[in-house]
Amino acid sequence: MKKTLLFVLAFIGAAFVATPVALANHHESAERVFELRIYHPNPGKLDDLLARFRDHTCAIFERVGIENIGYWVETEPAEGAEPKLYYVIAHASREAARENWRNFLNDEEWKVARAKSEENGRLVAKVDSIFLKSTDFSGIK
């Protein structure tokens, strides 16, 4: 897990620096925070979870003020475990993150998409969330 997390964070840094979004946001306030989220899908539900993100969640995130940075699926899950979904999003601040999540969870389109995607059972067993701030040497602000 530690090795995977380090890889994901290194990859995020390399990918983020190379994007136009990264260049445009480079001078944003030091209060900006990144959120690493790890979704542990229920057995057999990863494809449904990815479809929900692809078809609904990412667009809703952007609409409510959550910036999509990147999404990855674990390539070598623990024996017998489902591959996990790792993703990083950004918020203007921790306070903005709370407001963004409140707006997201109360969004009518999200409620409909979630209900429809879970008609045959819940997609996610557990979610880990870790808030991160950029270091002065990361090149990402």
C-alpha positions as CSV (number, residue, x, y, z in Angstrom):
1,M,0.0,0.0,0.0
2,K,2.8,2.4,0.9
3,K,4.6,1.7,-2.3
4,T,1.4,2.2,-4.3
5,L,0.6,5.5,-2.6
6,L,4.1,6.8,-3.3
7,F,3.9,5.8,-6.9
8,V,0.5,7.4,-7.3
9,L,1.7,10.7,-5.7
10,A,4.9,10.7,-7.9
11,F,2.8,10.1,-11.0
12,I,0.3,12.8,-10.0
13,G,3.2,15.3,-9.7
14,A,4.6,14.4,-13.1
15,A,1.2,14.3,-14.8
16,F,-0.1,17.5,-13.1
17,V,2.9,19.6,-13.9
18,A,2.6,18.7,-17.6
19,T,-1.1,19.7,-18.0
20,P,-2.4,23.1,-19.1
21,V,-4.7,23.1,-15.9
22,A,-1.6,22.8,-13.8
23,L,0.1,25.7,-15.5
24,A,-3.0,27.9,-15.2
25,N,-3.4,27.0,-11.5
26,H,0.2,27.2,-10.6
27,H,-0.2,30.7,-9.0
28,E,-3.3,29.9,-7.0
29,S,-3.5,30.6,-3.3
30,A,-1.4,28.6,-0.8
31,E,-4.7,27.5,0.8
32,R,-5.4,25.2,-2.1
33,V,-5.7,21.6,-1.0
34,F,-5.6,18.3,-2.8
35,E,-7.6,15.3,-1.7
36,L,-6.5,11.8,-2.4
37,R,-9.4,9.4,-2.3
38,I,-9.2,5.6,-2.4
39,Y,-12.4,3.7,-3.2
40,H,-12.6,0.0,-2.1
41,P,-15.3,-1.4,-4.4
42,N,-17.6,-4.2,-3.5
43,P,-16.8,-7.5,-5.3
44,G,-17.6,-7.3,-9.0
45,K,-18.5,-3.6,-8.8
46,L,-15.4,-1.8,-10.1
47,D,-16.7,-1.5,-13.7
48,D,-20.0,0.0,-12.5
49,L,-18.1,2.4,-10.2
50,L,-15.8,3.5,-13.1
51,A,-18.9,4.0,-15.3
52,R,-20.5,6.2,-12.7
53,F,-17.4,8.4,-12.5
54,R,-17.0,8.5,-16.3
55,D,-20.7,9.2,-17.0
56,H,-21.7,11.4,-14.1
57,T,-19.5,12.1,-11.1
58,C,-16.6,13.9,-12.8
59,A,-18.9,16.4,-14.5
60,I,-20.9,17.0,-11.3
61,F,-17.6,17.5,-9.4
62,E,-16.6,20.3,-11.8
63,R,-20.0,21.9,-11.6
64,V,-19.9,22.1,-7.8
65,G,-16.3,23.4,-7.7
66,I,-14.3,20.2,-7.3
67,E,-11.3,20.1,-9.7
68,N,-10.6,16.7,-11.3
69,I,-6.8,16.1,-11.3
70,G,-6.5,12.4,-12.1
71,Y,-7.9,8.9,-11.7
72,W,-6.1,5.5,-11.5
73,V,-7.0,1.9,-10.9
74,E,-4.7,-0.4,-9.0
75,T,-2.8,-2.8,-11.2
76,E,-1.7,-5.3,-8.5
77,P,-4.3,-5.6,-5.8
78,A,-3.7,-7.7,-2.8
79,E,-4.4,-11.4,-3.3
80,G,-8.2,-11.9,-3.4
81,A,-8.9,-8.2,-3.2
82,E,-10.7,-6.1,-5.8
83,P,-8.6,-3.4,-7.5
84,K,-9.1,-0.1,-5.8
85,L,-9.8,3.3,-7.5
86,Y,-7.4,6.1,-6.6
87,Y,-8.1,9.6,-7.5
88,V,-7.0,13.1,-6.7
89,I,-9.2,16.2,-6.7
90,A,-8.5,19.8,-5.7
91,H,-10.3,22.4,-3.7
92,A,-9.6,26.1,-3.2
93,S,-9.3,25.5,0.6
94,R,-10.3,23.0,3.3
95,E,-13.4,25.2,3.9
96,A,-14.2,25.1,0.2
97,A,-13.8,21.3,0.3
98,R,-16.4,21.0,3.0
99,E,-18.8,23.2,1.0
100,N,-18.0,21.4,-2.3
101,W,-18.8,18.0,-0.7
102,R,-22.0,19.4,0.8
103,N,-23.1,20.7,-2.6
104,F,-22.1,17.5,-4.3
105,L,-24.0,15.2,-1.9
106,N,-27.1,17.4,-2.2
107,D,-27.0,17.6,-6.0
108,E,-30.1,16.2,-7.6
109,E,-28.3,14.8,-10.6
110,W,-25.8,13.0,-8.2
111,K,-28.7,11.5,-6.2
112,V,-30.3,10.1,-9.3
113,A,-27.0,8.8,-10.8
114,R,-26.1,7.1,-7.5
115,A,-29.5,5.5,-7.0
116,K,-29.6,4.2,-10.6
117,S,-26.0,2.8,-10.3
118,E,-26.8,1.1,-7.1
119,E,-30.0,-0.7,-8.2
120,N,-28.2,-4.0,-7.9
121,G,-26.3,-3.2,-4.7
122,R,-23.8,-0.7,-3.3
123,L,-20.7,-0.1,-5.4
124,V,-18.3,1.0,-2.7
125,A,-17.5,-0.8,0.6
126,K,-15.1,1.8,2.0
127,V,-13.6,5.2,1.1
128,D,-10.3,6.6,2.4
129,S,-9.7,10.4,2.1
130,I,-6.4,12.1,2.7
131,F,-6.0,15.9,2.4
132,L,-2.7,17.1,1.1
133,K,-1.0,20.5,0.6
134,S,1.8,21.2,-1.8
135,T,5.3,21.6,-0.5
136,D,7.4,24.6,-1.5
137,F,9.5,22.5,-3.9
138,S,6.8,20.4,-5.6
139,G,6.0,22.9,-8.4
140,I,2.3,22.4,-7.8
141,K,0.4,25.0,-5.9
